[in-house]
Amino acid sequence: MTRGAQRYPPIEDYALIGDCHGSALVSKSCAIDWACLRRFDDGAVFCRLLDADKGGTFALTARGLEETKRRYLPDTNVLETTVVTSTGIARVIDCFAMRRTRTSARPGQILRLVEGVRGKVAFEVLISPRFDYAGVHPWLRHHAREKAYSAVGGDDAIVLTAQCALEIDQDQASLRGEVMVRAGEKSRLTVSSALPHDLDPRPVTARAFDSALRDSIAFWKRWVAKGKQGNQTPEVKRSALVLKLLTCAPTGAIIAAPTTSLPERIGGSRNWDYRYSWVRDATMALGALFAAGHPAAATEFKQFIETATAGRADELQIMYGCYGERRLTEVTLDHLEGYRGSRPVRAGNGAATQLQLDVYGELLDAARLWTRTGTPVSDEGWVLLRGLVEEACTMWKKRDRGLWEVRGKPQHFVYSKVMCWLAVARGIELAEEQKLPCDLARWKDVRDRIRRSIEKNGVDQRRNCFVQAYGSKEMDASLLRLPLVGFVRADHPRMKATVAEIRKQLATGALVRRYRPSAAAEGLKGGEGTFLIAGFWLVDVLVMSGEIEEAEKHFRELLALANDVGLFAEEYDPRKRQQLGNFPQTFTHMALIVAAEQLRRARSGESTSESLGERLGRGRGHRATMHHGRAR
């Protein structure tokens, strides 16, 4: 084991807590090594995840530790860790206090409850705040009259309360103490975000703490109860809870992940900031939440995208900040070591300015879900959607960076062309269903021209399979999406050949690489793991083509890769058997829900020839599908 491995727990050792505003990661050893309290994309208060020495933590270290076991309390995002030591057993409950309203201005607050179960257990308490990604060592103070502590620095502040004595070490910018609990005893600790110029060091009373914990548990249980009941597996419930937690409550934006710079290869440079709302990720997540019985997410995201774009299709970005911010300038945090030496550490994401043509199709596909909530397309809404279709009609011939955001030369990616086709096809459906004004004849002509272009330039005629880009022989996992958006049937010979080539070149069992990095001209060094979302896409396609047993087998293999509390990162390294990339990942949990629903339908004898998205969004109007290589 390397020194880096000793200093950094595996990515899968963490569990997520949050309040739909901010979030934190808690390790198996009860250390909060990552926390953004006020909002998902804040400068972290604790970020030992990205620098074991400088990053700061809020750790509860049990003396004489023998083992830990953990779970989320049923139907919640409240984490319970059972700690077994040589002297006894204790439980640690970790959660964010849920805010009473979506737009509540109450500061982000983490609750930590230590409760004795048997014997006695002693915990060493270490609280080392490090503001602005460990760029600021805070000034620590003890407010004796209020029985609270504060840390301030720059434009950040937190207030700490604890039912134990804490000693301030100004040299180390840390607070230290001890919690001892016997059976039935409780000790409470909180950390609350604050503003330095408006600091209120009043402590959180035991009564207020217990009330906030009860309310938070009740919040999550109520939300789960609104979803589909009776046929949801624990994996689907957990994935839906992850998606909800990663939804920004005030705006409806869904972020890709709550972390930045967790590497796609240990020691590599593919370390990105995912704490933003990608149009693609969010619209795919909407379908999953819709399938899980939570259609309100579709309406909330619709409002977000309308305000973020100001209703102007020509100014659409591929991603936004969780409150609609457009400038997501990418910087490197060179003072941080990076997870296990994986550098650079980045904040912000330069991909925000990329041209990625698939976003038009993603949004028009999502618009079908918006109409399924019972709300017809408004005049203002149609201005945006019609503008998106017009942009697709104009832009589809261009090269772009594609679904995977390559940072090399733009290409004519097949998936991007298909999604422009989808944008026009969905626009036609909406216009015909709701009698909306547009140039239908021209749209239908463009839709058909895009298809002809793809079939001419995006197919390897010798192998009769789709390829990554025009003129390329390479395969790409994004091609698995073609049946999922209705461009081609999964059992069509060309699609079956495509799946066979992907499995041959990119897959090992259920695990699928997105492409061959050496052939991608992406402008980056270093490798990456297999993409878990692509494995679930393969399950979808296998179900749709009637290969149910194979799909079931792959699905079980993928589920086995979750960590002990059911969470998935973006990628998986089959050789080292570890999760990689930002964690947990919206993309992965969304794909799990969709694949589970596909398999549920197959087991119940329902038709599986269509994708989940096609069934959810099917309207009364025209729907283009592939028949012997042609639309009908």
Salt bridges, closest charged atoms under 4 A:
ASP13 OD1 - LYS28 NZ 3.76
ASP19 OD2 - ARG99 NE 2.91
ASP33 OD1 - ARG48 NE 3.01
ASP41 OD1 - ARG39 NE 2.58
ASP42 OD2 - ARG38 NE 3.36
ASP53 OD2 - ARG7 NH2 2.78
ASP75 OD1 - LYS237 NZ 3.54
GLU80 OE1 - ARG71 NE 2.79
GLU80 OE2 - ARG91 NE 3.84
ASP94 OD1 - ARG112 NE 2.55
GLU115 OE1 - ARG91 NH2 3.71
GLU124 OE2 - ARG63 NE 3.35
ASP156 OD1 - ARG38 NH2 2.86
GLU178 OE1 - ARG63 NH2 2.64
ASP200 OD2 - ARG202 NH2 2.60
ASP210 OD1 - ARG188 NE 2.94
ASP215 OD2 - ARG100 NH2 3.56
ASP273 OD1 - ARG275 NE 2.87
GLU306 OE2 - LYS302 NZ 3.07
ASP314 OD2 - ARG312 NH2 2.84
GLU315 OE2 - ARG312 NE 3.40
GLU325 OE2 - ARG39 NH2 2.65
GLU330 OE2 - ARG346 NE 3.15
GLU330 OE1 - ARG407 NH2 3.05
GLU337 OE1 - ARG7 NH2 3.18
ASP358 OD2 - ARG280 NE 2.67
GLU362 OE1 - ARG481 NH2 3.80
ASP365 OD1 - ARG368 NH2 3.20
ASP365 OD1 - ARG426 NE 2.75
GLU390 OE1 - ARG442 NH2 2.35
GLU405 OE2 - ARG280 NH1 3.88
GLU429 OE1 - ARG368 NH1 3.84
GLU429 OE2 - ARG426 NH1 2.87
GLU432 OE2 - LYS444 NZ 2.94
ASP439 OD2 - ARG442 NE 3.59
ASP445 OD2 - ARG449 NE 3.05
ASP448 OD1 - ARG447 NE 3.05
GLU455 OE2 - ARG451 NH1 3.46
GLU455 OE1 - ARG630 NH1 2.80
ASP460 OD2 - ARG463 NE 2.90
ASP460 OD2 - LYS473 NZ 3.53
GLU474 OE2 - ARG516 NH2 2.41
ASP491 OD1 - ARG489 NE 3.16
GLU501 OE1 - ARG463 NH1 2.98
GLU522 OE2 - ARG270 NH2 2.22
GLU528 OE1 - ARG270 NH1 3.43
GLU528 OE1 - ARG514 NH2 2.84
GLU550 OE2 - ARG503 NH2 2.67
GLU550 OE2 - HIS554 NE2 3.65
GLU552 OE2 - ARG603 NE 2.90
ASP564 OD2 - ARG70 NE 2.75
GLU597 OE2 - ARG600 NH2 2.84
GLU606 OE2 - ARG600 NH1 3.60
GLU606 OE1 - ARG601 NH1 2.82
GLU610 OE1 - ARG618 NH1 2.34
GLU610 OE2 - ARG623 NH2 3.01
GLU614 OE2 - ARG368 NH2 3.64
GLU614 OE2 - ARG426 NH2 2.51
GLU614 OE1 - ARG623 NH1 3.40
